[in-house]
Amino acid sequence: MATSVVVGEEVMRNKQVIFKDYVSGFLKESDMQVINGTLKLKLPEGSNGIVVKNLYLSCDPYMRNRMTRVEGPSLFTSFTPSSPLTGFGVARVLDSGHPNFKKGDLIWGTTGWEEYSVITEVEGLFKIQHTDVPLSYYTGILGMPGLSAYVGFYEVCSPKKGEYVFISAASGAVGQLVGQFAKLMGCYVVGSAGSKEKVDLLKRKFGFDDAFNYKEETDLDAALKRYFPEGIDIYFENVGGKMLDAVLLNMKDHGRISVCGLISQYNLDQPEGVQNLMCLIYKRIHMKGFVVFDYYNIYPKFLDVMLPYIREGKIMYVEDIAEGLESGPAALVGLYSGRNVGKQVVLIARE
Amino acid sequence: MATSVVVGEEVMRNKQVIFKDYVSGFLKESDMQVINGTLKLKLPEGSNGIVVKNLYLSCDPYMRNRMTRVEGPSLFTSFTPSSPLTGFGVARVLDSGHPNFKKGDLIWGTTGWEEYSVITEVEGLFKIQHTDVPLSYYTGILGMPGLSAYVGFYEVCSPKKGEYVFISAASGAVGQLVGQFAKLMGCYVVGSAGSKEKVDLLKRKFGFDDAFNYKEETDLDAALKRYFPEGIDIYFENVGGKMLDAVLLNMKDHGRISVCGLISQYNLDQPEGVQNLMCLIYKRIHMKGFVVFDYYNIYPKFLDVMLPYIREGKIMYVEDIAEGLESGPAALVGLYSGRNVGKQVVLIARE
């Protein structure tokens, strides 16, 4: 279960969050276990991987999908039972056998839920060049969720000034950015979230035109009609299920739905059925799923846009940082009940 | 209930199919009634409508949707209880108060389910210029279903040579054409239909690479895996429900779904839920509904393509013609159980 790594003679303690076994139904903290392993911090001769010290780990909704046994080909492989979880994170390189990385580099990309990781698959890792912003941002606004928001909005939705935009899970890592992109473009933006605190955040901090707590609405269709009496041009889909059914009834003709995630469905053994697909025809709706990995090539362009936005305060960003690897399982579980306010990050080490 | 029209002194008998009242559940013949009305064949002074003698009427799946009371704005208005059904048809102009039409012209477009109709809304009517093909073709291959097949395949699916194409309700008015368009483009084409006779038609007459009877398949997912071991690039959706769920599991990455109709759902008071929408994300699927009316401007270009195809025998077309207005209700009901083989037409008069 535990790996063992030595720098010279040194064997380091390596605390890890272990994925116990495949999960069915709602994820529980007890599906994971924090253990003390050990690790050598030096790579074996001839390895072209890297050894890293993990600093921040990212809690992302898709991780639940990796906890189900996947039959057949899939976008994601399942986690390996009795091994550490993996996910996006920010880390410092301690040793490298790969020409693209050297000791001391900061990187973001897929790493382990543990204090130290040996990463043998370095494709998909990015070197962090700009450190005048918080490092944790590379798990969110400057990482996978930020790029998801960017491509899912600009590339998939073809937004135009003045359009009506609705975002579900709007205070999450992706949603809060999509809303601000839409405001910068001159759209009318409404978001849904699951608490009064989040609704306030959307309106006061992120500048949404309006927002509502979906948990307080007994009729989502009626709620959407209240906020969008003329209908929705663009729906940025993060949740699925009943919300999607209600949105379909409220789309405008030629509306666009960018399908980024369906978090309401990830803990269900059978997904809820979506009934109102007839609206796709009547309203000539264009619905498109996307995967951020397909757009990694535009990451440099994305950074060129985002860094000035952040430095100039044009885009705000809220994180919910859990301290210590031990808090990882609870932080991840909390994502699916919406306990987090803003992007959920786990801080492993400040260095 | 009956209209009354006179040519000079003459009052004509006008047999009509009356829509009795809003329908819930599966459409029955008894939801309609054939009556003998009367009609004057001369327009009143100052009218800018036209009077027509109906020759062929078209049975189209969407008509069931007009039999439900529609709340709020919709693509279609509901039929008016106690009035004749309306739908696409081919007719001869007997009198005209409109500059675009004169006595003797042949037209296709929306008319009444009756022997003679007064059409006050002439926008959306097309004058028939080519009569070297059967007139009934203007209810199908050269009418609304033909244009639907054309735009739904070429404009919505962006097909490429060698792609794998699946078509449901494949022997229907639209499906049979989409399959032949796809073959002409060099695609691999499989269709589903509801009887051995239709499956034979697909393979022998329309040149599909393969076809299957969905009613004989207990596991649609397994059936699709058998016919598309490498997956589906393009799905032309005519049915919805369980078939769509199975197709989603079998789409290739970056696949396209053109949503033309969902006939399996039209007689249900609550549509079936579609569960596998997560595939939209993983497989980066592009799903788009369309409405043929949006493409009426390309009808002349469409005719330029289709007429030579028909004359040269490059595209085959099968109709199922019911004789006489009295057979209309049964023909329309039969559409939803798949009783028709090919495009369902009702012949009113050979002139």
Interface residues (C-beta under 8 A of the other chain):
Chain A: S74 L75 G240 L244 V259 C260 G261 L262 Q265 Q270 P271 E272 G273 V274 Q275 N276 L277 M278 C279 L280 I281 Y282 K283 R284 I285 H286 M287 K288 G289 F290 V291 D294
Chain B: S74 L75 G240 L244 V259 C260 G261 L262 Q265 Q270 P271 E272 G273 V274 Q275 N276 L277 M278 C279 L280 I281 Y282 K283 R284 I285 H286 M287 K288 G289 F290 V291 D294
